Amino acid sequence: MSKKIKIAMTGSYWTLGKRFRKIYKNYIFKLITFDITDKSKLKKWIKRNNFDIFIHFAAIVPTNQVEANKIKALNVNYYGTKFIVDSLLKKKENFFFFYASTSHVYNFSKNKLKENSKIKPINYYARTKLKSEKYIQKNMKKIPFAIGRIFSFSDSNQSDLYFIPSVFKKFRKKKNLYSFSKLNKKRDFISTRDIVTAINLICKKKKEGIFNIGSSKGYLLKEIVILINKMFFNRKNIIFTDTKNNEDLISSNTKIKKIGWKPKDDIKNILKSYYEKK
């Protein structure tokens, strides 16, 4: 009988953490449910607990919440990560570390973004994540780790501050006119199921380095709005304003596909799943 894998996890009750635990029920999970900026408590927890994999999901998102409270975002997203890394460095046991980062560390581009593409964080949230990436890379020399730069996703657990939930919210209200602005740009949408299967594969195979986790497909946001309406609402009188486009973010997922992963869900699957669970 093989030994069950023990996984330590932050952010376990948020979107990706919940999805990971739901899919991989055969693992033994050790959940950090307290504030990761509590340095003393975190240090004691990591010292007391043993694990094979440490997955760090916890962060302040979405971007407008980050912009509204930059000090809190920096404390959680960067200093919380720093405290975790500093405590893990004192562990004698062998384990693998995974850090969930973001595609927003890249600059906008018409081309698909590779892991070595130009880095230019597009908002404060991305700056906190990149700062954490750099700290991990600089200090975790003796601990095997991977950084996953996760592209756009949607899930029924998300608030309506995110793009797809916000569109559904707008269409659910009966109006004479449905107006959308600044949507002539492409994003790379991936399902949460595909994200966590990617993370699981990276961790089980202990593949080190930086990996883009995305579909490698560019979906025009305007077209997603049209598709949502066609699939679920059939609303009339939709207008789009401000059609300037210079903000595409699309992944190249060649690197992660080489280790045996590929996304299974397209945008229609993602939208259908969201609608049915809501």
N, C-alpha and C positions, 0 to 999 in steps of 0.2 A: 504494500500500500504506500503510495507516494505521499510525501509530506505536503500539507496544504500551505500555499503561499500566503504570507502575512504582509498586508499592505497598510502602511500608515498614510493618512490622508488629511489634508486641510480642505476647507470648502466643500465638505462632504454632503451638505444639505442644499447646495445650490445646484444649478442646472447640470453641469458636467459631472460633478461628484455624485449626484443622485442617479444619473443615467449610468455611470460606471458601476455603481453598486447594484443597480437593478439587473444589469446584463451579466455581471460576473459574481454571482451569488456563491460560487464555490470557494472564493477567497475568504480568508479571515481578515476582517477590517479592524483597524485600530484608529479611531477617529479623534482628531483634535477639534473639539467643538468650542473651545474657549478663544478669546481674543489673542491672535498670534503676536500682538505687540506687547503682551505681558511676558517680558523677557525671562523673568525668574520662573514663572509657571511653565513656560515652554521648555526651558533648560531642564527642569526636573522631569517633565513628561518624557522628553527624548532620552534622558539618561535611564529612566525606569523601563522603557519599552523597547523590545527588539522587533525587527521587521526585516523583510527581504527587499521591499520596495517602498520608497517614500514618494508620494505624488502630491505636489503642491499646487492646488487649484485656487486657494483663497486670494481674493483681490477685491478692490472697490471698482465696480463697473455699474452702469454704463458711463460713457464719456461725459454726459452732462452732469451727472452726480459728482464725477471727479472734478470737473471745472468749478462746481459750486463749493467744494470743500477740498482744496488742494493739499492742505496740511494733513488731513485725515488720510487722503489717498496716498500721499508720500509715506506716511507712517505705516500703513498697512501693506501697500504694494511693494515698497522698497525695504523699509526697516524691519517689517515683519519677516520678509524673505531673508534679510541679513541675519536676523536673530536665529532663524531656522538653520541656515548654513553654518553659522558659528557654533551652534550646539551639535550639529551633525558631525562636524570635524573632530569632535572629541570622542565619537563612538569608535569602539574597537572592532565591532562586528562588521561583516561585509554586507553591503546593501547597494541598491541602485536608486538614483535620484532622478525624478522627472519634474521639470518646471514648465507650467503652462504659460506661455507668452502670447504675443499677438502679432498679427500681420501689420498692425499699425506702426510697427517700428520701421517699416519700409517707406520709401517715398512713393508717391503716385507714379504710375508708369503705364504706357500703352502696351508694353511688353509683359510677358509672364515673368513673375519675380522668382528668382532663384535664391537659395540660401546665402549666396555671396553677392547678391544684388546690393545696390547702394542703400545704406541705412540713413534715414532722415525721419525721425518720429513726427507723425502728423498731428499729434495733440499731446496734452499733458499726461493723459493715461499712458500713452505709448512711451513717453519719456521715463515714467516710473518703472515700466516693465523692462525697458532697455537698460536702465541703471541696475536693475536686479540681474539681468542677463550677464552684464559685465562683471558684477561681483561674484557670481557663480563661476564664471569662466576663470577669473583671476585666482580664486581661493580653493576651488574644489579639484585640486590637481591629483589628489590621491583617491578620490571617490568617483566611480563611474557615474556619469550623468548625461541626460539629454534635455534639450530645450525644444519644445514644440511651439512653433509660431502658427497659431490657429487663426484661420480665416473666418469669414462671416458664417454665422449659423443661426438657426431659429428653433425654438422649442416652446411647448405649451407652458413651461414654468417661467418663461421670461415675462418681464413687465412690458407694458405698452410703450415704454421709452425706446424699445428696439424697433427696427424698421418694419419687419413683417407683422408683428403684433400691432403696431401703430396703424398699419393699413387696414387690418381686419377691424380694429376699433372704429375707424372712420367710416368704413362701409356698413357697419352694423347700425349706424345712426341714419335715419331717413332724412335726406337733405334734397334741396332743389339743385344743388351744385356741389360736386366733389372736386376740390382743387388740390393739386400736388405741385410742389416746387423743387427744383434742383435735383431732378432724378435722371438726368441724362448722363449717367455714369455707371460703370460696371463694377460689380462685386462678385466675389467667388463664394457662393453659398454651399455649405456642406451640412449634412445632418449630424445631430449629436451622436447618433449610433455609430456613424462612420468615424467621428472624432475619437470616441472612446475605444473603438476597435484598433485604431491606429496607435493610440497611447499604450494599450495593452500589449500590442505586438512589439513596440519599441522596448518596453520594460521587460517582457519575458525573454526577448533576445538580447537584452542589455546592449542595445545599439547606441553608441555614444555620439554626441555632436548635436548640431542644430537641424531640425526637420520642419519643413513646411507641411502643415496639415490642412489641405484644401482640396477642392474638387478639380481644380485646374480648368474650370469653365467660367467664363465671364458672363454674368447675367445683368443685362441693363435694368436698372431699378424701375424705370418707367414700364418696361415690359412685364416685370413682376406684378406691378399694380394692375395692369391690363389682364394678366393671367388670373390673379386672385378674383377679380371681378367676373371674369368669364366662367371660372370654375364654381363659384359659390354665391354670387350676389346678383349679377346682371343689372347693375345700377346704370342709370342714364346720366347724361350731362357731366362728363368727366373732362377736366381741362388740366393741362400741364404748362407751367410757366418756368421761366429761367432755364433754358435748354443748353446753356454753355456746359461743355464737358472737358475736364482736364484732371479728373480724379479717379482713375481706374485702379483697382487693386485685385490682381488675379495671380494665383500661385502657379508655379511650376512644381508639380509633386513627383517629379521623376526620381528624386533621391529616395523618398519613402517607399515608392512603388518597387524599387530594387530590393527591398527587404521582404517583399511578399504581400504588401497591402495595396488595395485599390478601393475607391469609394463605390458604394452600391446604390445610393439614393440620388436621384436627380431632383430638380427644383419642384416638379409636380409631386413627387413622393413627400418632400419636405412640407409643402403647403397642405397636402391632404392629411398628413399626420397631425399637423398643428390644428387644423379645422376640426378633425374628429375628436381630439382630446379636449378641445375647448367646448 
